[in-house]
Each structure stands twice: as C-alpha cells, then as structure tokens.
Amino acid sequence: MSIQVLIPTPLRPYTDKRDTIEVEGQTVGEVLQNLSKKYAQIHQHLYAENGNLRSYVNVYVNDEDIRYLAKDRTPVSEKDTISIIPSIAGGAPSDRSGSGRDGEVEVATAEIENEVILSRDELLRYSRHLIIPEVGISGQKKLKAGKVLMIGAGGLGSPLGMYLAAAGVGKIGIVDFDVVDTTNLQRQVMHSTEDVGRPKLDSARETLKGINPNVEIETYETRLTSENALSLFADYDVIVDGTDNFPTRYLVNDACVLLGKPNVYGSILRFDGQISVFDAKRGPCYRCLYPTPPPPGLVPSCAEGGVLGVLPGIVGTLQALEVIKLLLGEGDPLIGRLVLFDALKFKFRELKLRKNPECPICGPNPTIHELIDYEQFCGITPPQPIEQVDDRTEISVEDLKARLDRGDDVFVLDVREPQEYEIVNLGAPLIPLSELPKRYQELDQSKEIVVHCKMGGRSARAAAFLRQHGFKNVKNLVGGIDAWAERIDPTMARY
C-alpha cells in the first residue's frame, strides 16, 4: 500500500529535492523506515541513535500528531498523508496579562471605556475599523489600550510592526540590537536603502511613527537574555516572536509561560512558513510542539538557506492578525493549531496541537521554574576568537591565506550549494554537503583538506563527517568564505 509523505524544505536535500514521495507501509513506522531505506541520508535526521524518532521532528497523519495516536505503530491507509514537521530556525508585573473569553487578552473593559479616549483625528483614521460590528468604538479603545512587544525588527517584525501601528495598538515595544544591512532590504520593508548602517530600532521608530504618530513606540537596544526577558515582558499584554534562532525561541516561550502571556509565533525558511499562538493557560506551548531543539547547524538559518522576500510579509501579517484578534477578544486565535504555508504551491495546512502532559514548563508537574542558559540548552558554544582557534580541527582565514601563498599542498573543498558558488567562490572544487555522503570517495584521504561553506556551520559538519570516514587531516575554515571576503579580499562579493 502506497502512502504519500510530505517532505519539508530542510529535509529535501536528502530526498533528491523531492517534496512529495510515495512510500509503502501499513504503519507510520513502516513508512518512515522504508523512506529511510530509499533515501539513506534522511535516516539520521528522523531517528536518534537509540532508534526512536527525534524529539525535534514531529510526524502527523493528516492533521493528527502521532504522539497522541499510536506513535510509530499508528496504522495508515492509502487515503492518508504523512507530514514530517521539523522545527525551523521575532516594568512592574502587569495585571492585564491573563486571559478572557474566546482568546481575549484580559483587560479592564470598564476602565478602558472610561479612560481611553479616541480623538477626532483617530475617529477619522480608524473609521474603517469603527464601522465593523466586531470592532467599533469599544474594540478600537481596546487596541489603543493594548501593549505589544515585538522580539526582532527584521523580516517578520517589519510587516507586523507596520500593521500594528496602522491598526492603532497603543504601545509597541521592540527588542533588537542589530543594524540595517544591505542584505536585509530584500524582505525587511520597515527599512530603506538610506537606513543601511543605522540601528534597526531607529529606522523602525521613524517608520512606525510615520505610519501613525498616535502610537507609543518603546525601543530596547539589547540582546534578549535570561537576565532581562522577564522584566522586558512584564508590562506587555502580548509577546510576538519574530526571531530567527532556537535559543531565543525557547527563551521567549519559557518567559511567556512563566508570566502567563500569549506568544504569537512565526517562522520562515525559503518558501515555507509556520504560525501559531502559544498560550500555556489555554493550550500548548512551543515546548509541547518541540521538546528539544535540533542540533546546531542542522536547520539552516535564512542567512544560509535563504528566504523568498515576500514570505515574511505574509507570515508577519498573519502574526499581526492574531495579535489584533487577541486584543479585541474576537474570533478564534491559533491556540492549539499550527498553520503551515507553502508559498510555491500556495497551500495552507492546519495541524492540531495538543498540550504535552510531560512538558517540563507548562505540564502539570513542571521541572523548569526559572529561565535557563538557552545557548547551552541548544548546544551552541560561543564563537572563539581567532587566537583560540583549535589548530587540530580548525583554521583561520589568515592562516589559510598564508599557507596557500607559501604553496603548501592544501586541498580546499567548498560544501555550499551551486547557487551560492555562482555568487562567489575561491575556485575550490564543489561538493554540496547534502551530496558528500555519496561523493566523499572522490577525495584523496592522504591530502590535507580544508573545508569551507558560507560561515563555517555546514563545513564543520562536513569536516566531522570526513573524519568519521577515515580522513585524518581535515580542518574547518572558521567563518567560511564570508570571513575571507571580510578580512582577506574585500573586493569579493558577499551575500
């Protein structure tokens, strides 16, 4: 019996770039095992060494999570579809952080009616809201009284902030510590060419104030950490996760659970988007969906994997929609539901999420009672200074340049993708990381090999793979070709 398996973007390099595969099997376990036999490289991404499915990969039959069915023994029929859903890498305590009816953020409605005033300009500005029965004067006052904290002023934060400001959300806080880069402009529409080099917070404040001068913009030019998250979140009604890394995602989740605040989640990669609302008071949290993060480097970031410029506009706008619904207390928020968007096929799919009774932070017997070290939790080690490069397994761009200039017999291997190689390269042979398990025998084990990618993450995995297969003298180029372009040859293109 043939079952349709949907392959997500991060795993398609291991299935010859196919997004849909027909696989034989009577149960989910049989189907996935046969998939692994057909595409051997995908096995390690689905299964741990003990043979169990990895905790950062969820498997659904139609819209049901197999963890709440019969797990890998869940029977399947020809009409079923199996989906593999991996995780993909933005004052004093407030008494208004609770929950009200139908997903409403709890606010003192009578107090709002009496104390929040809409000016004549605001009545005109929001007139298209005011004539909607579900909004009206009362709803617009709720929006004006609302406080929303955005984590990140980038791809997702841009449409999110712009639409929240336009809608009249009274206070918008933004946490970001980055500056505008030319590579941001393809998708981060809150910033312009003239803003390159400026702090994103300065650009964001100007843009949002330009859209709506009635909105209060509070900026926090700092990295979100375990030390400041609770105090930053405390005075806001809704937190919106527009980040692009796993440590911050788990930090945002845990802080929201501890404070009892809803977390409007969005993520993007290439052509795929995800969105949900995590509110531990009424449904699952992010840890219920992904109990543990993937290993560092397994899921590419937007900087490595790319993202279609319009995609964060779609997902960020949907996040803004969910925030507005929460503040108004109207409609059905995405609590207990995960929406997947495939831009290439223009398909939206909705999956059911359930509260995990064994969740370590929102379950009935929590083991996490305070914020932790999330870099350590995600297995990320701080970047080492050049002088601390491990000479046994790594090499700096300066040392590689010196050795090449001396004429040393060093074989440089590029493990990026062909489209990246076309942008800029060192003239080294190309074997993409996804093809390395099939092609590593093309390499000479007697040679000293230096492996590079864009920034060093994929090449570190490639170097480890080669060492596991008998290559004794393999080093990873720290910082990759990006560091080479920055410190060795500034005339090279960067991306």
Protein Blocks (a to p, Z undefined) as FASTA:
>chain_A
ZZdddddfklmmmngopabdcdedfbfklmmmmmmmmmmmlmmmmpcfkopacfkbccde
hjacfklmnmjmlccdfkbccddddddeedjddfklbcceehiacddfklmmmmpccdfk
lmmmmmmmmmpmklommlmmmmmmpccddedjbfkmmmmmmmmmmnopabacdddfbdcd
fklmmmmmmbcfklgoiafklmmmmmmmmmommbccddddddddfklmmmmmmmpmbdcd
fbfbfklmmmmmmmmmmnopacdddddehjaccdddddfklmccfklmmmbacdehklcc
fklnopafklmmmmmmmmmmmmmmmmnopajdfehiacdddfklopaddddddddfkbck
lmmbdcbfbdcdfklmnopacdddfklpcfklgccfklmmmmmmnopacddddfbdfklm
mmpcehiacddfklmmmmmmmpcfkbccddddfkopmmmmmmmmmmmnopabdcddehij
mlmmmmmmmmbccZZ
